[in-house]
Amino acid sequence: MTQGRGTLAVYSETEARLYFWVARCGRCSGRPMISGPVEAHSGGQILTVPVTCRACGSPELVRFDAGGFVWREPNQICFRLPQESWDAPPLPINPTEDPSRVIDVADWLTLEAMIRDRVRQAAEQADTMADRTAVRQWQIL
């Protein structure tokens, strides 16, 4: 994976999770996967996440600057794709007026397409009224 990303400043844990949806390996453009536990440093201000490229196997340690917000479970691998939990309240991505420093416009468009695809898949698999209602709420967003 790419060396020298430096410490990535994020506004929330959600933004860090979304970063991994669009991050690419600098060697082969493959997607990273979490390969070990998240570690908190400097009182939780800095988190390091070990990742490995799914395609070429290159390892990397990604560092995030938490910027003062509280990470829910810094000792857990908390950056995996979220489970299909439609009834959970949405978490803020960026509670400020400032643009993301780790996800650019093209990445946001990619994320939007990926999320729409996940909602479509969930809609196809929804077999209860509660599931269909939850999917409909996501479609409205």
C-alpha positions, 0 to 999 in steps of 0.5 A, spaced: 500 500 500 502 507 499 507 509 504 507 516 506 499 518 507 501 521 513 496 522 518 489 523 515 485 528 519 477 526 519 471 529 522 468 523 525 469 515 525 464 515 520 468 519 515 474 514 517 469 508 515 467 511 509 474 513 507 476 505 507 470 504 502 474 509 497 481 508 499 486 505 494 493 501 494 498 506 491 501 500 488 496 496 484 489 500 486 486 495 489 482 496 495 484 495 503 482 491 508 483 491 515 488 486 518 489 487 525 486 491 531 485 499 531 490 502 536 489 509 540 495 513 541 495 520 544 489 519 549 485 517 543 487 523 539 491 518 534 488 512 531 492 507 527 489 502 523 493 496 520 490 494 513 492 490 507 491 490 500 486 485 497 489 485 491 497 485 492 497 484 499 501 490 501 501 492 508 500 499 511 498 502 517 493 508 516 493 513 521 487 518 523 487 524 527 481 524 531 480 531 532 477 532 538 471 527 537 470 521 541 471 514 538 466 509 540 470 503 540 478 505 539 480 498 541 476 494 536 476 494 528 471 499 527 472 501 520 469 494 517 463 496 512 457 497 517 452 491 518 445 492 515 443 495 521 437 500 518 434 501 524 440 505 527 440 512 527 445 515 522 452 518 525 454 524 523 460 524 517 462 531 518 458 536 523 462 542 521 462 547 515 468 545 512 469 540 506 472 533 508 480 532 508 480 525 506 474 524 501 474 528 495 468 530 490 469 524 486 469 519 492 463 522 494 460 520 488 463 513 488 460 513 495 453 515 493 453 509 488 455 504 492 450 506 498 445 506 493 447 499 490 447 496 498 440 499 499 437 496 492 440 489 495 437 490 501 430 492 498 431 485 494 432 481 500 427 485 505 422 480 507 418 483 513 414 489 513 419 492 518 425 491 513 421 494 507 419 500 511 427 501 513 429 500 506 424 505 504 427 510 509 434 509 506 431 510 499 428 517 501 434 519 504 
